Amino acid sequence: MRGRTAALASVLDQGAAGLTNILVLILAARLSTATGFARFSMVYLVFTVTLGLFMAYVGQALVLVRGDAARVRTACRSALAFTVVAALVTGAGFALLGTAIPVPGPALAALGAVLPLVLLQDAARYCFSLLGRPDHALAADSVRLVATVAALTWQPDGASPARLVLAWGLAALPSAVVAAALLHRPLAGAATSLRPYLRRGHLGQRFAVEFAVGNGAGQLAVLGLGVVGSPLAVGALRGASALFGPLNVLFGAANGFGPPLLARLGGSRSVVRATLLLGGVLAATGALWGTAWWLLPEDWGRQVLGDTWPAVASLLPASAAQYTLMGFGVSALLTLRVLSPRETLPVQVVFSLLSVTLMYAGFQWAGVLGAAWGLAAGSGLKAAAAWRRVGRARRQERTEAEHTGRPVPS
């Protein structure tokens, strides 16, 4: 596909995948009691972390493969095969654990049953990306979106968390069939090798560590609130994150398509100006989005999230503040990726762990509302630290320019 068409298809595909995740939580909340949604949210968090680790280990390394057509086809087929094998092993582990624990045991066992299907469907997206066919990824994810909404809409009110997990997971089957049909010809006759994924030093190991520190730790920390605190806290925080899901898609698009566009600006001063403007736009969008939900009448809110709405509504000021500050943080980290890529990992490590600490401290201080404000404080500190590193990178650049006598890039 040509550049602009491929970029548009990629953005639309990311939007379809993000919208699916948002609607899963919203529909599950509408169908469940507050307690039922809390248990569903705990299992969905387990899936989110598992998916992130799998796609960091497999998908992010896959899209960096370079070489002739034979090597690309082998890499795709090997990635799909490894995903199936590893997902079967992981799913079996979840199923066994689900039979051993009472809450949320049945739903966790259901996740184990459908895990290979949903992970394989998502792995196909990375194959389409490597093959230069984002339109095929969009087609498969659009089918997934429609099938997921239909499957969950047909469930009865008060459906158990396990039933909702099964319905959501099996809804990936039509999309997986479409993906398999679209991949059949490109991958026909390709070799398969699992050795690269088992070898020490595989690139995906680094990506998995970065995900675990930067994102997975926060997700698991929220899940931990359900274990050491209250499962209802998990439901409330996940319900709030569902309402702000479109902003997560927007942040993801900025991270995915921002670096190559910013690199074309040339000088660091131009990059910083552009990302400051972007940060202002993202922050304003977060504030306006949160205000809109906060002003929503209670009856309308219950139509969206059912019995979970009152708990979520109390968190909206804190969540709006968090996403407003995240807008500045995303733009700062985006700036560092362009100006000084090595600077991002220390910020992610230190301040992701700090956010977890602040969340637990807030929970001990004021329950789930305190946890939400702790997350907001963590986002603000991460943004401040990232912009401080941007300033330091700019100063180092000016110092080097003065010593070498070359002009500072504008």
Disulfide bonds with the S-S distance in Angstrom:
none
